[in-house]
Amino acid sequence: MKELGDKVAVVTGAGSGIGRALARRLAGEGMQVAAADIDADALDETVALLESDAPGGAVLGRLVDVSDAADVDALAGSVFSAWGRVDVLCNNAGVFVGGFLWDRPDADFRFVLGANLWGILHGIRAFVPRMIAQGTEGHIVNTSSVAGLFGSPYGGPYAISKFAAFAATETLAGDLAAIGSPLKVSVLCPGMIDTNIASSDRLRPEPLVTELTEDQQFVSRYLSEAVASGMAPSEVAGMVVDAIREERFLVLTHRAYGPQLVARAEALAAGRLPDLPDFV
């Protein structure tokens, strides 16, 4: 997809971080943007920024819990009612839950899988059939993580959700190719980016709130420090736009990940547990 101007984009998790940067960059490309988030105040800020960035540009803000299929279906309905089409879909909403696997209660997995995996599946099922029916070129970008490519200690719940997100995206790309659809797919695997991912617990619904264990506190402190000096979300958004134009499937944010991915594949092919990655 070379030309983005005057087309329609949908971005979930648009209230902050990579999602907000994606929404602003796509609006800057001349697209009409539907921004969705579960945090009402953050979403309002994003919508205000979009309206300021592109005065006169079409912006739609919707409060959405991506773990709820009905919410995502309603989002799709409102976007197609407003603009009649979707050309770029960014299933970006995500949360972090870390800690040892044996310490994590079911509620932790329901929370992280609800956003990171089911959010993508709901987005695919709500939007992609209509995008296929358009018969036009388009692009779906699903946000996984470098943690969806490399396993590491202390991050089991998050890594499981992101490995699943990667698998869903690769499967989607294959399905679309199998039917000859002009829609293309990218999977975004960011590393340490300057976002508020480490404070995901603020978004937990009351029934899924759990007590932080010592291992969780450790990994949360580490993540908070690491992302604070991470790459700017706007830089990631630029990479995504480039990938859309180049029809590139895998979007890695740091140069070190390519060689590390090769080393991981070689270790697995030899039957070895891969070395711990450098998430940068």
Residue, then its C-alpha position, 0 to 999 in steps of 0.5 A: m500500500k503506497e498511498l495512505g492519504d484520504k484512506v481510513a485507519v483504525v488503531t486500538g490502544a491509541g490512548s498512549g505509547i505506540g498506539r498514540a504514535l501510530a494514530r498521529r503518524l497515520a493522521g499525518e499521512g492524511m488518513q481518517v483515523a478511528a482511535a480506540d482505547i479503554d482509558a477514557d482520559a488518555l483517549d480524549e488526549t489522543v483525539a485532541l492531539l489528532e485534531s490539532d495535528a490535522p485540523g479539518g481531518a476526520v477523527l473518530g474516538r471510541l472507548v473500547d475494551v478489546s477483550d470484549a468481542a461486542d465492544v470491538d464489533a461495535l467499533a467496527g460498526s461505527v467506523f464503517s457507518a462513518w466512513g464506509r471502509v477500512d484500509v489500515l487496521c492496527n490491532n495494537a492494544g496490549v498490557f503486561v503481566g510478568g512473574f514466574l508461571w507457577d505463581r500466576p493465578d488464572a486472573d493474570f492470564r485472563f487479563v493479559l490474554g484478553a488484551n494481547l491475544w483476544g484483542i487481536l482475534h476480535g479485531i480480525r473477526a470484526f474488521v477483516p471480513r469487511m476489508i476482504a469484501q471491499g476488494t481493495e488493497g489494505h493492511i493489517v498490523n498486529t502488535s506482538s513483541v520481541a517477547g513473542l520471538f524470544g522466551s525469557p524468565y520472569g515474563g511468562p504470561y506476557a510472552i505466552s500472549k505475545f507468542a500467540a499474537f505472532a502465531a495469529t498474525e502469521t496464520l492470518a497472512g497465510d490465510l489471506a494469501a491462500i484466497g488471493s486477497p490483496l490485503k497484506v499483514s505485518v507483525l510489529c515486534p517492539g523491544m524496549i520502547d518509552t511507553n507506560i506498559a509497565s503500569s498496565d495494572r491500572l487498566r485491570p477490571e476489578p474482578l481480575v485484580t491480583e496481589l503483586t508477588e515478589d517476582q512480579q515486583f522485580v520484573s515490573r521495576y526492571l521493565s519500568e527502568a528499561v522502557a524509560s530509556g527506550m526508543a521513542p514511540s514515534e520512531v516505531a510508528g515510522m517503521v510501521v508506516d514504512a512496513i505498510r508501504e513495503e509490504r514487509f511482514l516482520v517489523l523489528t525495532h532494534r537491529a540486534y534482534g535479527p542476528q539474535l533471531v538467527a542464533r535462536a533458530e540455530a539453537l532450536a534446530a540443534g535441540r538446545l535451549p536458546d541463550l537469553p536475548d538482549f532486549v536492548 
